[in-house]
């Protein structure tokens, strides 16, 4: 799980909306960096990614980053939920 997610949950429990917003922005920045990574990675090695041979180092890195991206999206959606939840209670 993304380490910022744990901070987000703690900030939500404490009701610290400002910290949750800072974490949310940080998560969005991380997502932009991963977007850039995927664009550059696929431009560089996309033609070497054989769908028949997915046990290569190229595919291994792609899967790792893809899992990281998925966890990051989960954390971003959670941050958005917590911020909206606390904003309505203020």
C-alpha positions in Angstrom: 0.0 0.0 0.0 1.1 3.5 -0.7 2.8 5.0 2.4 0.9 8.3 1.9 -2.3 6.4 2.2 -1.6 5.6 5.9 -0.9 9.3 6.5 -4.2 10.1 4.8 -6.2 7.8 7.0 -4.5 9.2 10.1 -5.2 12.8 8.9 -8.8 11.8 8.3 -9.2 10.3 11.7 -7.8 13.5 13.2 -10.1 15.6 10.9 -7.1 17.5 9.5 -8.5 18.7 6.1 -5.4 20.8 5.3 -3.1 17.8 5.7 -5.4 15.7 3.6 -5.4 18.3 0.8 -1.6 18.4 0.9 -1.4 14.6 0.7 -3.9 14.7 -2.2 -1.8 17.2 -4.1 1.3 15.1 -3.5 -0.5 12.0 -4.7 -1.6 13.8 -7.9 2.1 14.8 -8.5 3.2 11.2 -8.0 0.5 10.1 -10.6 1.8 12.7 -13.1 5.3 11.3 -12.6 4.1 7.7 -13.3 2.2 9.0 -16.3 5.4 10.4 -17.7 7.2 7.2 -16.9 4.7 5.1 -18.8 4.9 7.4 -21.8 8.6 7.4 -21.9 8.9 3.7 -21.1 6.4 2.6 -23.8 8.1 4.9 -26.3 11.4 3.4 -25.6 10.7 -0.3 -25.1 7.1 -0.7 -26.3 8.1 -2.5 -29.5 10.1 -5.0 -27.4 7.1 -6.0 -25.3 6.1 -9.3 -26.8 2.6 -10.3 -25.4 3.7 -13.9 -25.9 6.7 -13.6 -23.7 5.7 -11.8 -20.5 8.4 -13.2 -18.3 11.1 -10.7 -19.3 12.6 -7.8 -17.2 10.8 -5.3 -19.4 7.4 -6.8 -18.5 8.4 -7.3 -14.9 9.1 -3.5 -14.5 5.9 -2.7 -16.4 3.8 -4.8 -14.0 5.5 -3.4 -10.9 4.8 0.2 -12.1 1.3 -0.8 -13.1 0.6 -2.1 -9.6 2.1 1.1 -8.1 -0.2 3.1 -10.4 -3.2 1.1 -9.3 -2.5 1.7 -5.6 -1.9 5.3 -6.3 -5.3 5.7 -8.0 -6.9 4.0 -5.0 -5.1 6.4 -2.6 -6.2 9.4 -4.8 -9.8 8.3 -4.8 -9.7 7.7 -1.0 -8.2 11.2 -0.5 -10.9 12.7 -2.5 -13.6 10.9 -0.5 -12.1 11.8 2.8 -11.7 15.5 1.9 -15.3 15.7 0.6 -16.5 13.9 3.7 -14.8 16.3 6.1 -15.7 19.3 4.0 -19.4 18.5 4.3 -19.1 18.2 8.1 -17.4 21.6 8.5 
